[in-house]
Amino acid sequence: MSTSVWKRLSKRVSLPPKTKATVATATTAPTKNALQPTLPPPPSHPLDIIEILEHIFSYLDEFTIKETAILVCRKWFLINRLRSTREVVLGSFMSNSKFDRNLSRISGASRLSFYVFLDATVSTQEQHRRKLVMALQRNHTRQIKRQKRHRKLDSLTQWTDGATLERLLDRSLEELNLIGYVQPELTLPPILPYLSTLLRVHLQISGGAVIKVADIVQACPLLQELYVGIGQVSWSDLAVELPRPWLPSRNGSEQGSPLPLRSLVLEDVCFPQKTLESFLAVTPQLTVLKLINLVSDNLPHEELPEWEHLEYNWPKLSKRLKDLQLPLKAFHFSVSDRPMTDDEFKEMLLVCRGSTEWTVPFADVTLTMIVNIKTFQNVLTSLELFGTDRPTIILQRALHYYLCDSPHLLHLRAPRAAFLVEHLDVYYRGKFAYTKQEVRGNLSQPVVWGHIRPGVWACRKLLTLHMEFHSHEQPLLSSAVTTRILFGYIARVLPRLRELFVDTAECYRQGDMAFSVKLNLQLEGGLCLLAKLKDLERLRIGSYERQLQCSLSDLNWMVPSGQSKRYREKRQTTIERLDSWLEEERWLELAAVRAVHEEEEDLSTSWVKVEPALKLELYHLGLFLDVKRMVSEMASVNNFRCWPRMRRLSLFYLYDIGRSPEMELERMFK
């Protein structure tokens, strides 16, 4: 840390000045009265009690702590210094200078994220690994020296102001994220000796890799959370292999001392089930256990002579879990290419009774499971639906109706749901067209989507939404009307969102032709409607790279530089150029939509439960008028700031890295 930064921190977190009594205590022999313990004065206010403050701060999010709480006083800063996260991001997409600059900030960081892309050369990967090992080694050496110095000062009780401040601001690395084609066989062994303070390890890597769990457990004795899986980063059909043993061996046998592990999530991996059962015996504090889409046949068995045949026996695992009596709050078990029966699903619910977090594969969902899920609609706070195959129309409709009747849901992750955007079109405006010829043709056609009954979701307090959207008529996903419906619906129905991931299928087929799907990100597409989400911290749109047809002025409303007079006038010019759409919208409304909407039975019953204020906000859903009013609202506010909490933004990018809005726009329009 540089001298100037150290001086600024010293002023910000200054220690009480030494008084004459303090100096006398240090230089003169203690008297009899001085040796008697003195009781601290009773607190004059409840907030003077540290335990009460700790409890209150536990309800605050990281943004509030960083921007408000730690600035109040020294006491609040010291209480919350470990609640905020400082992350260092490294990646093969960076230039050498950028990589070195980020790596130099690793001292004092609590999270390290390392991304390796598919196009990274072998020499680049080797160079980055060598630099990472050297940086972690230096950081580990500095940390050991600081700890020795602190222990020495503790024994001598001679703390200086500088040493005290150094100890207060000292922070160890607690989280490691390795994502992409990182080759864990080459990356993990040299860095693990310098990561003894890790609490969380997240390995989202390409298929075919081999990870030795025992090495991680031995190097990270404080480990509380472990995730190993493929996610969306692999082009390989192979699973990640976790060979035995999972526990460090001592004198030829596996060490059986209890581990502090609280969460274990394994996705698209293969391993011997006996190894897992032995491992669970030494995790008495485990509260989250998710075994998602386990792979039984990863490689020909002759290539793995030391492994037994990879079979997963659910009755045996269920019995083992009951015998261990782990304090599980969330549990899941599923095997690839082996559908779960209704009886197995019911048994899985009994493993952790009263769980508010469910993980369910799309391919295994049956009508019986849907009935079970609906009975828990007032209990579930987290629902995760996964799978490689898209769900059926019946399941999509069931999910929609479930969301319309579940007010307590906080987290919904369904990245392959293919959810029909027509379910959100409460005014049936999805087929609007904006040329006179198309208008005449459209008015003679029915605008109701047949069997689909749109409705309004009841989960107003939803914090996380990961969902893939689909349409019966795929070209509609690229129309400005559809994106206005999508973004306008999310912005008004889910106002408390903090994390939003909107995706579409990579392509759709029409006969022998394949077309890519692009959400309309132009100004008239209505992405600016998401500016209403004041608490949004992470936004990702699209998971595949696309050649987008939009200009900088269509998107830079999200950064301060885009609020200049020049860009405001550009956006206003775009709006005025499309003003003719307003008249056509009035024709469409009068001729078709209003008559349909007045028939209450064409909407789902959830529309009756919607608050009057929300009904009023949704009145212009899908209309160009909605975008015009939003642009005018942003222009009328001095120093308009979009998404004050935003930390990560990603627009049509393969990896979920996320950058600041300024950096993401620079990447797109460089």
C-alpha positions as CSV (number, residue, x, y, z in Angstrom):
1,M,0.0,0.0,0.0
2,S,1.4,3.4,-1.0
3,T,2.3,6.0,1.6
4,S,-0.3,8.5,0.4
5,V,-3.1,5.9,0.6
6,W,-1.9,4.9,4.1
7,K,-2.0,8.5,5.3
8,R,-5.6,9.0,4.0
9,L,-6.7,5.8,5.7
10,S,-5.0,6.9,8.9
11,K,-7.0,10.1,8.9
12,R,-10.3,8.3,8.1
13,V,-9.8,5.7,10.9
14,S,-7.9,7.8,13.4
15,L,-7.3,6.3,16.9
16,P,-7.9,8.2,20.1
17,P,-5.1,10.6,21.0
18,K,-2.7,9.6,23.7
19,T,-3.4,11.4,26.9
20,K,-0.9,12.1,29.7
21,A,-2.5,9.3,31.8
22,T,-1.9,6.9,28.9
23,V,1.8,7.9,28.7
24,A,2.2,7.6,32.5
25,T,0.7,4.1,32.5
26,A,3.2,3.0,29.9
27,T,6.3,4.5,31.6
28,T,5.6,4.2,35.4
29,A,5.2,1.1,37.5
30,P,1.5,0.2,38.0
31,T,0.0,0.9,41.4
32,K,-2.2,-1.4,43.4
33,N,-5.3,0.5,42.3
34,A,-4.2,0.4,38.7
35,L,-4.0,-3.4,38.8
36,Q,-7.7,-3.7,39.9
37,P,-10.0,-4.2,36.9
38,T,-12.3,-1.3,36.1
39,L,-15.8,-1.9,34.7
40,P,-16.7,0.0,31.5
41,P,-19.4,2.6,31.9
42,P,-22.9,1.3,31.2
43,P,-24.2,2.1,27.6
44,S,-26.2,5.3,27.4
45,H,-28.1,4.2,24.3
46,P,-29.1,0.7,22.9
47,L,-27.0,1.3,19.8
48,D,-23.9,1.5,22.0
49,I,-24.3,-2.3,22.5
50,I,-22.1,-4.0,19.8
51,E,-24.3,-7.1,19.7
52,I,-27.4,-5.1,18.8
53,L,-25.5,-3.2,16.1
54,E,-24.2,-6.5,14.7
55,H,-27.8,-7.9,14.5
56,I,-29.1,-4.7,12.8
57,F,-26.2,-4.6,10.2
58,S,-26.9,-8.3,9.3
59,Y,-30.1,-7.2,7.5
60,L,-28.3,-4.6,5.4
61,D,-27.1,-5.4,1.8
62,E,-23.5,-4.8,0.8
63,F,-24.3,-1.6,-1.1
64,T,-25.9,0.1,1.9
65,I,-23.0,-0.9,4.1
66,K,-20.4,0.4,1.7
67,E,-22.2,3.6,0.8
68,T,-23.7,4.5,4.2
69,A,-23.0,2.5,7.3
70,I,-19.1,2.6,7.3
71,L,-19.1,6.4,6.8
72,V,-21.1,7.1,10.0
73,C,-18.3,6.7,12.6
74,R,-15.2,4.7,13.4
75,K,-17.2,2.1,15.5
76,W,-19.5,1.4,12.6
77,F,-16.6,1.1,10.2
78,L,-14.8,-1.4,12.4
79,I,-18.0,-3.5,12.8
80,N,-18.6,-3.6,9.1
81,R,-15.1,-3.8,7.7
82,L,-15.5,-7.5,7.0
83,R,-19.0,-7.3,5.5
84,S,-17.9,-5.6,2.3
85,T,-16.2,-7.4,-0.5
86,R,-13.3,-6.3,-2.7
87,E,-12.9,-8.4,-5.8
88,V,-10.0,-8.8,-8.1
89,V,-10.9,-10.1,-11.6
90,L,-8.3,-11.7,-13.9
91,G,-8.9,-13.1,-17.4
92,S,-7.4,-14.2,-20.6
93,F,-9.3,-11.5,-22.4
94,M,-7.2,-8.8,-20.7
95,S,-4.0,-7.2,-22.1
96,N,-0.8,-7.9,-20.2
97,S,-0.8,-4.5,-18.7
98,K,-4.4,-4.8,-17.5
99,F,-3.7,-8.3,-16.1
100,D,-0.6,-7.1,-14.2
101,R,-2.5,-4.0,-12.9
102,N,-5.3,-6.1,-11.5
103,L,-3.0,-8.7,-10.1
104,S,-1.1,-6.0,-8.1
105,R,-4.4,-5.2,-6.2
106,I,-4.6,-8.7,-4.8
107,S,-3.3,-7.7,-1.4
108,G,-6.3,-7.0,0.9
109,A,-8.8,-8.5,-1.6
110,S,-11.4,-10.9,-0.3
111,R,-12.5,-12.5,-3.7
112,L,-10.4,-13.6,-6.6
113,S,-12.1,-14.5,-10.0
114,F,-10.0,-16.0,-12.8
115,Y,-11.6,-16.4,-16.3
116,V,-10.0,-18.3,-19.2
117,F,-11.7,-18.2,-22.6
118,L,-11.7,-20.9,-25.2
119,D,-9.6,-18.8,-27.6
120,A,-6.8,-18.3,-25.1
121,T,-3.4,-19.6,-26.4
122,V,-1.3,-22.1,-24.5
123,S,1.5,-19.6,-24.0
124,T,-0.9,-17.0,-22.6
125,Q,-2.4,-19.5,-20.1
126,E,1.1,-20.5,-18.9
127,Q,2.2,-16.9,-18.5
128,H,-1.0,-16.0,-16.6
129,R,-0.7,-19.1,-14.3
130,R,3.0,-18.2,-13.6
131,K,2.1,-14.6,-12.7
132,L,-0.8,-15.7,-10.5
133,V,1.3,-18.2,-8.5
134,M,4.0,-15.6,-7.9
135,A,1.5,-13.0,-6.8
136,L,-0.3,-15.4,-4.4
137,Q,3.1,-16.5,-3.0
138,R,4.1,-12.9,-2.3
139,N,0.7,-12.1,-0.7
140,H,1.0,-15.2,1.4
141,T,4.5,-14.3,2.6
142,R,3.4,-10.8,3.5
143,Q,0.4,-12.1,5.4
144,I,2.6,-14.5,7.5
145,K,5.0,-11.7,8.3
146,R,2.1,-9.5,9.4
147,Q,0.7,-12.2,11.6
148,K,4.1,-12.8,13.3
149,R,4.5,-9.1,13.9
150,H,1.0,-8.9,15.4
151,R,1.6,-11.8,17.7
152,K,4.8,-10.2,18.9
153,L,3.1,-6.9,19.6
154,D,0.3,-8.8,21.4
155,S,2.9,-10.4,23.7
156,L,4.6,-7.0,24.4
157,T,1.3,-5.0,24.5
158,Q,3.1,-2.2,22.7
159,W,0.8,-1.3,19.8
160,T,1.5,1.8,17.8
161,D,-1.2,3.7,15.9
162,G,0.1,2.5,12.5
163,A,0.3,-1.1,13.6
164,T,-3.2,-1.0,15.0
165,L,-4.6,0.4,11.8
166,E,-2.7,-2.2,9.8
167,R,-4.3,-4.9,11.8
168,L,-7.8,-3.4,11.5
169,L,-7.6,-3.1,7.7
170,D,-5.9,-6.4,7.1
171,R,-8.0,-8.8,5.0
172,S,-7.4,-12.3,3.8
173,L,-8.5,-14.0,0.6
174,E,-11.8,-15.7,1.3
175,E,-13.3,-16.7,-2.1
176,L,-11.9,-18.2,-5.2
177,N,-13.7,-18.4,-8.6
178,L,-12.2,-20.3,-11.5
179,I,-14.4,-20.1,-14.6
180,G,-13.9,-21.4,-18.1
181,Y,-11.0,-23.4,-19.6
182,V,-8.7,-23.0,-16.6
183,Q,-7.3,-26.6,-16.7
184,P,-7.5,-27.2,-12.9
185,E,-5.0,-30.0,-13.1
186,L,-2.4,-27.4,-13.9
187,T,-3.8,-24.4,-12.1
188,L,-4.9,-25.7,-8.7
189,P,-1.8,-27.6,-7.4
190,P,0.7,-24.6,-7.5
191,I,-1.7,-22.1,-6.0
192,L,-3.5,-24.1,-3.2
193,P,-0.5,-23.9,-0.7
194,Y,-1.1,-20.1,-0.6
195,L,-4.9,-20.3,-0.1
196,S,-5.3,-21.6,3.4
197,T,-7.8,-18.8,4.4
198,L,-10.4,-19.6,1.7
199,L,-14.0,-20.0,2.9
200,R,-15.6,-20.4,-0.6
201,V,-14.4,-22.2,-3.7
202,H,-16.4,-22.0,-7.0
203,L,-15.1,-24.1,-9.9
204,Q,-17.2,-23.7,-13.1
205,I,-15.0,-25.3,-15.6
206,S,-15.0,-27.2,-19.0
207,G,-15.9,-30.8,-19.2
208,G,-13.3,-33.6,-19.0
209,A,-11.3,-32.0,-16.2
210,V,-10.2,-33.9,-13.2
211,I,-10.3,-32.3,-9.8
212,K,-8.9,-33.8,-6.6
213,V,-11.2,-32.8,-3.8
214,A,-8.8,-34.1,-1.1
215,D,-6.2,-31.5,-2.2
216,I,-8.7,-28.7,-1.8
217,V,-9.9,-29.9,1.6
218,Q,-6.4,-30.3,2.9
219,A,-5.2,-26.9,1.6
220,C,-8.3,-25.0,2.8
221,P,-9.1,-26.1,6.4
222,L,-11.7,-23.3,6.8
223,L,-13.6,-24.1,3.7
224,Q,-17.4,-23.6,4.1
225,E,-18.8,-23.7,0.5
226,L,-17.7,-25.8,-2.5
227,Y,-19.2,-25.7,-6.0
228,V,-17.9,-27.9,-8.8
229,G,-19.7,-28.0,-12.2
230,I,-19.7,-27.1,-15.8
231,G,-22.5,-24.6,-16.0
232,Q,-22.7,-22.9,-19.5
233,V,-18.9,-22.6,-20.2
234,S,-18.2,-26.0,-21.8
235,W,-18.3,-27.2,-25.4
236,S,-17.4,-30.7,-24.2
237,D,-19.9,-33.6,-23.7
238,L,-17.7,-35.0,-20.9
239,A,-18.4,-34.4,-17.2
240,V,-16.0,-33.2,-14.6
241,E,-14.4,-36.1,-12.8
242,L,-13.9,-36.2,-9.0
243,P,-11.9,-39.4,-8.3
244,R,-11.4,-40.8,-4.8
245,P,-10.2,-40.0,-2.2
246,W,-12.0,-36.8,-1.1
247,L,-10.4,-36.7,2.3
248,P,-6.6,-36.2,3.0
249,S,-4.9,-39.5,3.9
250,R,-2.8,-39.9,7.0
251,N,-0.7,-43.0,7.6
252,G,-2.4,-44.7,4.6
253,S,-6.0,-44.1,5.7
254,E,-8.4,-41.2,5.1
255,Q,-8.4,-38.5,7.8
256,G,-11.8,-38.4,9.5
257,S,-11.7,-35.2,11.5
258,P,-14.9,-33.0,11.1
259,L,-14.9,-30.4,8.4
260,P,-16.5,-26.9,8.7
261,L,-18.2,-27.4,5.2
262,R,-21.7,-26.0,5.1
263,S,-22.6,-26.1,1.4
264,L,-21.7,-28.7,-1.3
265,V,-23.0,-28.3,-4.8
266,L,-21.9,-30.7,-7.6
267,E,-23.3,-30.3,-11.1
268,D,-22.6,-32.4,-14.2
269,V,-19.9,-34.3,-12.4
270,C,-19.1,-38.0,-12.0
271,F,-17.7,-39.8,-8.9
272,P,-18.1,-43.1,-7.0
273,Q,-21.1,-42.8,-4.6
274,K,-19.2,-44.6,-1.8
275,T,-16.7,-41.8,-1.8
276,L,-19.5,-39.2,-1.3
277,E,-21.1,-41.2,1.5
278,S,-17.8,-41.4,3.4
279,F,-17.2,-37.7,2.9
280,L,-20.6,-36.8,4.3
281,A,-19.7,-38.5,7.5
282,V,-17.2,-35.8,8.4
283,T,-19.5,-32.8,7.4
284,P,-21.8,-32.5,10.5
285,Q,-22.5,-28.8,9.7
286,L,-23.7,-29.4,6.1
287,T,-26.9,-27.4,5.4
288,V,-26.9,-27.4,1.6
289,L,-26.3,-30.5,-0.5
290,K,-27.2,-30.5,-4.2
291,L,-26.2,-33.3,-6.6
292,I,-27.4,-32.0,-9.9
293,N,-27.5,-34.0,-13.1
294,L,-24.9,-36.5,-12.1
295,V,-23.2,-38.4,-15.0
296,S,-22.9,-42.2,-14.7
297,D,-21.1,-42.9,-18.0
298,N,-18.4,-40.3,-18.6
299,L,-15.7,-42.4,-20.2
300,P,-15.3,-46.0,-21.2
301,H,-14.6,-47.9,-18.0
302,E,-11.4,-49.5,-19.3
303,E,-9.9,-46.0,-19.2
304,L,-10.7,-45.7,-15.5
305,P,-9.5,-49.0,-14.1
306,E,-9.2,-47.6,-10.5
307,W,-13.0,-46.7,-10.5
308,E,-15.9,-48.9,-9.9
309,H,-18.8,-48.8,-12.2
310,L,-20.4,-45.4,-11.8
311,E,-23.9,-46.1,-10.6
312,Y,-25.9,-43.8,-8.3
313,N,-28.3,-45.6,-5.9
314,W,-30.9,-43.2,-4.6
315,P,-32.4,-45.5,-1.9
316,K,-28.9,-46.2,-0.5
317,L,-28.0,-42.5,-0.4
318,S,-31.4,-41.6,1.2
319,K,-30.8,-44.2,3.9
320,R,-27.3,-42.8,4.5
321,L,-28.6,-39.3,4.9
322,K,-31.2,-40.4,7.4
323,D,-28.6,-42.2,9.4
324,L,-26.2,-39.2,9.5
325,Q,-29.1,-36.7,10.4
326,L,-27.4,-33.8,8.8
327,P,-29.0,-30.4,9.4
328,L,-30.0,-30.0,5.7
329,K,-32.0,-27.0,4.7
330,A,-31.7,-27.5,0.9
331,F,-31.3,-30.8,-0.9
332,H,-31.4,-32.1,-4.5
333,F,-30.5,-35.4,-6.2
334,S,-30.8,-36.1,-10.0
335,V,-29.0,-38.3,-12.5
336,S,-28.5,-37.5,-16.1
337,D,-30.7,-39.5,-18.5
338,R,-32.6,-41.1,-15.7
339,P,-36.0,-39.5,-14.9
340,M,-37.0,-39.1,-11.3
341,T,-40.2,-41.0,-10.3
342,D,-42.9,-39.4,-8.2
343,D,-42.1,-41.6,-5.2
344,E,-38.4,-40.5,-5.4
345,F,-39.5,-36.9,-5.6
346,K,-41.6,-37.3,-2.4
347,E,-38.7,-39.0,-0.7
348,M,-36.4,-36.2,-1.6
349,L,-38.8,-33.7,0.0
350,L,-38.7,-35.7,3.2
351,V,-34.8,-35.5,3.4
352,C,-35.1,-31.9,4.6
353,R,-38.6,-31.2,5.8
354,G,-39.7,-27.6,5.7
355,S,-37.2,-26.6,3.1
356,T,-37.9,-23.3,1.4
357,E,-35.4,-23.9,-1.5
358,W,-36.2,-26.3,-4.3
359,T,-34.2,-27.5,-7.3
360,V,-36.1,-29.4,-9.9
361,P,-35.0,-30.7,-13.4
362,F,-37.4,-29.8,-16.2
363,A,-37.2,-33.3,-17.8
364,D,-38.4,-35.0,-14.6
365,V,-41.4,-32.7,-13.8
366,T,-44.7,-34.5,-13.8
367,L,-48.2,-33.4,-13.0
368,T,-47.9,-34.9,-9.6
369,M,-44.8,-32.8,-8.9
370,I,-46.6,-29.7,-10.1
371,V,-49.4,-30.4,-7.6
372,N,-46.7,-30.8,-4.9
373,I,-45.1,-27.5,-5.8
374,K,-48.4,-25.7,-5.8
375,T,-49.1,-26.9,-2.3
376,F,-45.9,-25.1,-1.2
377,Q,-46.5,-21.8,-3.0
378,N,-46.8,-19.9,0.3
379,V,-43.6,-21.6,1.7
380,L,-41.0,-21.6,-1.1
381,T,-38.7,-18.6,-1.3
382,S,-36.2,-20.1,-3.9
383,L,-37.1,-22.2,-7.0
384,E,-34.5,-23.4,-9.5
385,L,-35.5,-25.2,-12.7
386,F,-32.7,-26.7,-14.8
387,G,-32.2,-29.0,-17.7
388,T,-30.9,-29.2,-21.3
389,D,-34.4,-29.8,-22.9
390,R,-37.0,-27.1,-23.0
391,P,-40.2,-27.8,-21.0
392,T,-43.5,-28.7,-22.5
393,I,-46.3,-26.2,-23.1
394,I,-48.2,-27.7,-20.1
395,L,-45.2,-27.1,-17.8
396,Q,-44.7,-23.5,-19.0
397,R,-48.4,-22.8,-18.4
398,A,-48.2,-24.4,-14.9
399,L,-45.1,-22.3,-14.1
400,H,-46.8,-19.1,-15.1
401,Y,-49.9,-19.8,-13.0
402,Y,-47.7,-20.8,-10.1
403,L,-45.9,-17.4,-10.3
404,C,-49.3,-15.6,-10.4
405,D,-50.2,-17.2,-7.1
406,S,-46.9,-17.2,-5.2
407,P,-46.3,-13.9,-3.3
408,H,-43.4,-15.1,-1.2
409,L,-41.0,-16.2,-3.9
410,L,-37.6,-14.3,-3.7
411,H,-35.3,-16.2,-6.1
412,L,-36.3,-17.8,-9.5
413,R,-33.7,-19.4,-11.7
414,A,-34.9,-21.1,-14.9
415,P,-32.2,-20.3,-17.5
416,R,-33.6,-22.9,-20.0
417,A,-37.3,-22.4,-19.3
418,A,-38.2,-21.1,-22.8
419,F,-41.0,-19.1,-21.0
420,L,-43.5,-17.8,-23.5
421,V,-43.4,-14.0,-23.6
422,E,-47.1,-14.1,-24.6
423,H,-47.9,-14.9,-20.9
424,L,-46.7,-11.4,-20.0
425,D,-48.7,-9.6,-22.8
426,V,-51.7,-8.7,-20.6
427,Y,-53.1,-6.3,-23.3
428,Y,-52.5,-8.6,-26.3
429,R,-50.3,-6.2,-28.1
430,G,-47.6,-8.6,-29.2
431,K,-48.7,-8.6,-32.8
432,F,-48.7,-4.9,-33.3
433,A,-47.1,-3.7,-36.5
434,Y,-46.1,-0.2,-37.4
435,T,-46.6,0.3,-41.1
436,K,-50.0,1.2,-42.6
437,Q,-50.1,-1.9,-44.8
438,E,-49.3,-4.2,-41.8
439,V,-51.9,-2.3,-39.7
440,R,-54.7,-3.0,-42.1
441,G,-53.8,-6.7,-42.4
442,N,-53.4,-7.0,-38.6
443,L,-56.7,-5.6,-37.7
444,S,-58.6,-8.3,-39.5
445,Q,-56.7,-11.0,-37.5
446,P,-57.5,-12.2,-34.0
447,V,-55.0,-10.8,-31.5
448,V,-55.7,-13.2,-28.6
449,W,-53.0,-16.0,-28.3
450,G,-55.4,-18.9,-28.4
451,H,-55.0,-21.1,-25.3
452,I,-52.6,-18.7,-23.5
453,R,-54.1,-16.6,-20.7
454,P,-51.7,-13.7,-19.7
455,G,-51.5,-12.7,-16.1
456,V,-49.6,-10.7,-13.5
457,W,-47.1,-12.5,-11.3
458,A,-47.7,-12.2,-7.5
459,C,-44.0,-12.3,-6.5
460,R,-43.5,-8.5,-6.1
461,K,-40.6,-9.0,-3.7
462,L,-38.6,-11.1,-6.2
463,L,-34.8,-10.4,-5.9
464,T,-33.4,-12.8,-8.5
465,L,-34.7,-13.7,-11.9
466,H,-32.8,-15.9,-14.4
467,M,-35.1,-16.8,-17.3
468,E,-35.0,-17.7,-20.9
469,F,-37.9,-16.3,-23.0
470,H,-39.4,-17.8,-26.1
471,S,-42.3,-17.2,-28.5
472,H,-44.7,-19.2,-30.6
473,E,-43.7,-16.9,-33.5
474,Q,-39.9,-16.6,-33.0
475,P,-39.5,-13.4,-35.1
476,L,-41.6,-11.6,-32.6
477,L,-38.7,-11.8,-30.1
478,S,-36.7,-9.4,-32.3
479,S,-39.5,-6.9,-32.6
480,A,-39.5,-3.7,-30.6
481,V,-43.1,-4.4,-29.4
482,T,-42.1,-7.7,-27.8
483,T,-39.1,-6.2,-26.0
484,R,-41.2,-3.3,-24.7
485,I,-43.6,-5.9,-23.3
486,L,-40.8,-7.9,-21.7
487,F,-38.8,-5.1,-20.2
488,G,-41.9,-3.0,-19.2
489,Y,-43.5,-6.0,-17.5
490,I,-40.3,-6.9,-15.5
491,A,-39.7,-3.2,-14.5
492,R,-43.2,-2.8,-13.0
493,V,-44.2,-6.2,-11.7
494,L,-40.8,-7.0,-10.1
495,P,-39.6,-3.6,-8.8
496,R,-37.2,-5.0,-6.2
497,L,-35.0,-7.0,-8.5
498,R,-31.3,-7.0,-7.7
499,E,-30.2,-9.7,-10.2
500,L,-31.7,-10.1,-13.6
501,F,-30.6,-12.5,-16.4
502,V,-32.7,-12.4,-19.6
503,D,-31.9,-14.9,-22.4
504,T,-33.3,-16.3,-25.6
505,A,-32.6,-19.4,-27.5
506,E,-29.4,-19.2,-29.5
507,C,-31.3,-19.8,-32.8
508,Y,-34.7,-21.0,-34.1
509,R,-35.5,-23.0,-37.2
510,Q,-38.1,-22.5,-39.9
511,G,-38.0,-25.4,-42.3
512,D,-34.4,-25.9,-43.3
513,M,-33.3,-22.4,-42.4
514,A,-31.8,-21.3,-39.0
515,F,-32.0,-17.8,-37.7
516,S,-30.3,-16.2,-34.7
517,V,-32.6,-14.5,-32.1
518,K,-31.7,-10.9,-31.2
519,L,-33.6,-8.9,-28.6
520,N,-34.1,-5.3,-29.8
521,L,-31.8,-3.1,-27.8
522,Q,-32.5,0.1,-29.8
523,L,-34.1,2.9,-28.0
524,E,-37.6,2.0,-29.2
525,G,-37.1,-1.5,-27.9
526,G,-37.7,-0.3,-24.4
527,L,-34.5,-1.5,-22.5
528,C,-34.5,1.9,-20.9
529,L,-37.7,0.9,-19.0
530,L,-35.4,-1.2,-16.8
531,A,-34.1,2.1,-15.4
532,K,-37.0,1.9,-13.0
533,L,-35.3,-0.9,-11.1
534,K,-33.4,1.3,-8.6
535,D,-32.0,-1.7,-6.6
536,L,-30.6,-3.6,-9.7
537,E,-27.0,-4.8,-9.0
538,R,-26.4,-7.3,-11.8
539,L,-27.9,-7.3,-15.3
540,R,-27.1,-9.9,-18.0
541,I,-29.0,-9.9,-21.4
542,G,-28.1,-12.8,-23.7
543,S,-25.5,-15.5,-23.3
544,Y,-24.2,-15.6,-26.9
545,E,-22.4,-12.9,-28.8
546,R,-24.4,-11.1,-31.4
547,Q,-23.8,-8.3,-33.9
548,L,-26.2,-5.8,-32.4
549,Q,-27.9,-3.2,-34.6
550,C,-27.9,-0.3,-32.2
551,S,-26.0,2.9,-31.6
552,L,-24.2,4.3,-28.6
553,S,-27.0,6.9,-28.0
554,D,-29.5,4.0,-27.7
555,L,-27.7,2.6,-24.6
556,N,-25.6,5.3,-23.0
557,W,-28.6,6.6,-21.0
558,M,-27.3,4.1,-18.4
559,V,-24.0,6.0,-17.7
560,P,-23.5,9.6,-16.5
561,S,-21.7,10.6,-19.8
562,G,-24.9,9.7,-21.7
563,Q,-26.9,12.3,-19.8
564,S,-25.1,15.2,-21.5
565,K,-27.1,17.7,-23.6
566,R,-25.8,16.2,-26.8
567,Y,-27.0,12.7,-26.2
568,R,-30.3,13.8,-24.7
569,E,-31.0,15.7,-27.9
570,K,-30.0,12.6,-30.0
571,R,-32.5,10.4,-28.1
572,Q,-35.2,13.1,-28.4
573,T,-34.6,13.2,-32.2
574,T,-35.1,9.5,-32.4
575,I,-38.3,9.7,-30.4
576,E,-39.7,12.5,-32.7
577,R,-38.7,10.5,-35.8
578,L,-41.0,7.7,-34.6
579,D,-43.9,9.9,-33.4
580,S,-46.0,8.5,-36.3
581,W,-46.2,5.3,-34.3
582,L,-48.3,7.0,-31.7
583,E,-51.1,7.6,-34.1
584,E,-51.0,4.0,-35.4
585,E,-51.1,2.7,-31.8
586,R,-54.3,4.6,-31.2
587,W,-55.8,3.0,-34.3
588,L,-54.8,-0.4,-33.1
589,E,-56.1,0.2,-29.6
590,L,-59.5,1.4,-30.8
591,A,-60.0,-1.3,-33.4
592,A,-58.8,-4.4,-31.7
593,V,-57.2,-4.5,-28.3
594,R,-59.7,-2.6,-26.2
595,A,-62.6,-4.9,-27.2
596,V,-60.6,-8.0,-26.3
597,H,-59.4,-6.6,-22.9
598,E,-62.9,-5.7,-21.8
599,E,-63.7,-9.5,-21.7
600,E,-62.4,-10.3,-18.3
601,E,-62.4,-14.1,-18.9
602,D,-59.7,-13.8,-21.5
603,L,-57.2,-12.9,-18.8
604,S,-56.1,-15.2,-16.0
605,T,-57.8,-14.8,-12.7
606,S,-54.6,-13.2,-11.3
607,W,-55.6,-9.9,-13.1
608,V,-58.4,-9.5,-10.6
609,K,-56.0,-9.5,-7.7
610,V,-53.7,-6.8,-9.1
611,E,-53.4,-3.6,-7.2
612,P,-55.0,-0.6,-8.9
613,A,-51.7,1.3,-8.9
614,L,-50.0,-1.5,-10.8
615,K,-52.9,-1.8,-13.2
616,L,-52.4,1.9,-14.0
617,E,-48.7,1.4,-14.5
618,L,-49.3,-1.5,-16.9
619,Y,-51.8,0.4,-18.9
620,H,-49.3,1.4,-21.7
621,L,-47.4,-1.9,-21.6
622,G,-45.9,-2.6,-25.1
623,L,-46.7,0.8,-26.5
624,F,-44.1,3.2,-27.9
625,L,-45.7,5.8,-25.7
626,D,-44.3,4.0,-22.7
627,V,-40.7,4.5,-24.0
628,K,-41.4,8.1,-24.9
629,R,-42.5,8.9,-21.4
630,M,-39.5,7.1,-19.9
631,V,-37.1,9.1,-22.1
632,S,-38.8,12.3,-21.1
633,E,-38.7,11.3,-17.4
634,M,-34.9,10.8,-17.6
635,A,-34.4,14.1,-19.4
636,S,-36.4,16.0,-16.8
637,V,-34.3,14.9,-13.9
638,N,-31.1,16.9,-13.2
639,N,-28.1,14.6,-12.8
640,F,-30.2,11.5,-13.5
641,R,-28.3,8.4,-12.3
642,C,-29.4,5.1,-13.6
643,W,-28.9,2.0,-11.4
644,P,-26.9,3.5,-8.6
645,R,-26.2,-0.1,-7.2
646,M,-25.1,-1.6,-10.5
647,R,-21.9,-3.7,-10.2
648,R,-22.0,-6.0,-13.2
649,L,-23.5,-5.5,-16.6
650,S,-23.2,-7.9,-19.6
651,L,-24.9,-7.5,-22.9
652,F,-24.8,-10.5,-25.3
653,Y,-21.5,-11.9,-24.0
654,L,-20.6,-15.6,-23.7
655,Y,-19.2,-15.4,-20.2
656,D,-21.0,-14.0,-17.2
657,I,-18.1,-11.7,-16.2
658,G,-19.9,-8.5,-15.9
659,R,-18.4,-5.1,-16.0
660,S,-19.3,-1.6,-15.0
661,P,-21.8,0.0,-17.4
662,E,-19.0,2.3,-18.7
663,M,-16.7,-0.6,-19.4
664,E,-19.3,-2.7,-21.0
665,L,-20.4,0.1,-23.4
666,E,-16.7,0.6,-24.2
667,R,-16.4,-3.1,-25.1
668,M,-19.4,-3.0,-27.3
669,F,-18.6,0.2,-29.2
670,K,-14.8,0.2,-29.3
